[in-house]
Amino acid sequence: MGAAQIQMTRYNFKESESRWQDAWQKQRCFNVSDTEVGPKYYVLEMFPYPSGRIHMGHVRNYTLGDLVARYKKARGYKVLHPMGWDAFGLPAENAAIENNVPPTEWTEQNIEAMREQLKSMGLSYDWDRELTTCHPSYYKHEQKIFLDFLKAGLAYRKEAWVNWDPVEQTVLANEQVVDGKGWRSGALVEKKLLSQWFLKITDFSDDLLLALKELDRWPDRVRLMQENWIGRSEGMRLRFEIEEREEWLEVFSTRADTLFGATFFAISPNHPIARNLADQNAELAAFVEDCNRLGTSEAAIETIEKRGIDTGLRVKHPFIAKKTLPLYVANFVLMEYGSGAIFGCPAHDQRDLDFARKYDLDVIPVLAPKGEDPNLFKIGEEAYLGDGTHINSDFLDGLSIRDAQQVVAERAELAGIGARKINYRLRDWGISRQRYWGCPIPVIICKACGILPVPEEDLPVELPVDVNFDRPGNPLSHHPTWKKVSCPTCGAPAERETDTFDTFFESSWYFARFCSPKSENGLDADAVAYWMPVD
């Protein structure tokens, strides 16, 4: 055949792709059941937020997953490869405010558009397992999970300091605060004291740490980040007497051996002592208000200039007779960690050193590198954080850090001013959000009976459709009828909880729901046992 006779034709992707996709759909090529014979493989990509259009980030991520799924299917595995929609969240509510479109309508339109785009890519999804988290068929099971947590004592309500976005009028997780600003609004985040719902994840701190050791295919760097996030630390809970006051200051410290190097105490701007003093001190009140604009994340606190105000109170040193130290309110002390109070040892903590230099406080080294002349050892612009031998420390002189910690613990316990304690950086998970477009928290608040679970037979608690956004804040809190109910115990007028779940609540269990998406029990134990873990 001559070259002139060869006709090159371009690949007609519109005709070919749609023809083969129709064939795959009719043959149900990517649908799987729990009864098929053969080894299983579970491929899961993070499900998308229905923002309206698929972008190249989606294409990249889902193409990689599709490659793995098709490869495993070709090797004889029965492959679970599902897709769904992380459909609650602030963008839908903000769009409703801006465009006067109900969040349900906005979300459904976006899902329809994005579903068609994903299908046009020919991805090997089992669309019979599609989930949409804003549908009552999904979140009624989520509400049941929450009620189970509540019954088990793993869900509770308390007042807590939170990150508050003044533009979006809602609480933000620390991960949603970027450079001190709301991740979506860009507004400066404030600290605010609110009654919030929490999950008691701190009860599982040690379990989480132990489980990290079993994640042998995870990069060491990621495991170390997780370990630091949990932040297990062994230390002491110490009580210090405040001069001329009938109260004590409690401090958690991992370095009680450096007590002889303490030259000041500092408390969080939201410590009860600070707030009481601020009621009579305008300068301190203004300082506290300024600190509350910083948010609550440790990352934000680390980067700020260390500032404080001397309260005028003095705290007695437990081991040096007649010695007292000034008590400051400082912007770098977090109420959420330990007891919201520290003793400052500038020679051996960089934050304390920066603070001491700013306010001309003493810097007393109490630990010198081995072999260093203790009479010549000085602290410059950097705190000494290494190992060494204790100096300038009375009964601790000459001891190693470990031995000194043991001696201090024994002395403090004998004097009744301290006890050994394990602390964690991990905090309980705040799950409340003050917005409409989220899963309703299924509790009822009665003035006589307190906080009560919604009866299980009344689930799901669905969102009202007839809401408006004509004023700031959560539309549920000023809806004329939705929140008004009868107490399930005494029958008196009561109110529903108007906070909704953080959307991370939905995305924390969808991987398991994909195993049995049609189950009336939420999770089918046999199906979950078969398909899990995600491979």
Stockholm file with secondary structure:
# STOCKHOLM 1.0

chainA/1-535         MGAAQIQMTRYNFKESESRWQDAWQKQRCFNVSDTEVGPKYYVLEMFPYPSGRIHMGHVRNYTLGDLVARYKKARGYKVLHPMGWDAFGLPAENAAIENNVPPTEWTEQNIEAMREQLKSMGLSYDWDRELTTCHPSYYKHEQKIFLDFLKAGLAYRKEAWVNWDPVEQTVLANEQVVDGKGWRSGALVEKKLLSQWFLKITDFSDDLLLALKELDRWPDRVRLMQENWIGRSEGMRLRFEIEEREEWLEVFSTRADTLFGATFFAISPNHPIARNLADQNAELAAFVEDCNRLGTSEAAIETIEKRGIDTGLRVKHPFIAKKTLPLYVANFVLMEYGSGAIFGCPAHDQRDLDFARKYDLDVIPVLAPKGEDPNLFKIGEEAYLGDGTHINSDFLDGLSIRDAQQVVAERAELAGIGARKINYRLRDWGISRQRYWGCPIPVIICKACGILPVPEEDLPVELPVDVNFDRPGNPLSHHPTWKKVSCPTCGAPAERETDTFDTFFESSWYFARFCSPKSENGLDADAVAYWMPVD
#=GR chainA/1-535 SS CCGGGCCCCCCCHHHHHHHHHHHHHHHTTTCCCTTCCSCEEECCCCCCCCCSSCCHHHHHHHHHHHHHHHHHHHTTCEEECCCEECCCSHHHHHHHHHHCCCHHHHHHHHHHHHHHHHHHTTCCCCGGGCEETTSHHHHHHHHHHHHHHHHTTCEEEEEEEEEEETTTTEEECGGGEETTEETTTCCBCEEEEEEEEEECGGGGHHHHHHHHTTCTTSCHHHHHHHHHHHCEEEEEEEEEEBTTSSCEEEEEESCGGGGGGCCEEEECTTSHHHHHHHTTCHHHHHHHHHHTTSCSCHHHHHHSCCCEEEEEEEEECSSSTTCEEEEEEETTCCTTSTTSEEEECGGGCHHHHHHHHHTTCCCCCCEECTTCCTTTCCCCSSCCCSCCEECSCGGGTTCBHHHHHHHHHHHHHHHTSEEEEEEESCCCEECEECCSSSCBCCEEEETTTEEEECCGGGCCCCCCSCCCCSSSSCGGGGCSSTTEEECTTTCCEEEECCCEECTTTGGGTHHHHTTSTTCTTSSCHHHHHHHCSCC
#=GC SS_cons         CCGGGCCCCCCCHHHHHHHHHHHHHHHTTTCCCTTCCSCEEECCCCCCCCCSSCCHHHHHHHHHHHHHHHHHHHTTCEEECCCEECCCSHHHHHHHHHHCCCHHHHHHHHHHHHHHHHHHTTCCCCGGGCEETTSHHHHHHHHHHHHHHHHTTCEEEEEEEEEEETTTTEEECGGGEETTEETTTCCBCEEEEEEEEEECGGGGHHHHHHHHTTCTTSCHHHHHHHHHHHCEEEEEEEEEEBTTSSCEEEEEESCGGGGGGCCEEEECTTSHHHHHHHTTCHHHHHHHHHHTTSCSCHHHHHHSCCCEEEEEEEEECSSSTTCEEEEEEETTCCTTSTTSEEEECGGGCHHHHHHHHHTTCCCCCCEECTTCCTTTCCCCSSCCCSCCEECSCGGGTTCBHHHHHHHHHHHHHHHTSEEEEEEESCCCEECEECCSSSCBCCEEEETTTEEEECCGGGCCCCCCSCCCCSSSSCGGGGCSSTTEEECTTTCCEEEECCCEECTTTGGGTHHHHTTSTTCTTSSCHHHHHHHCSCC
//
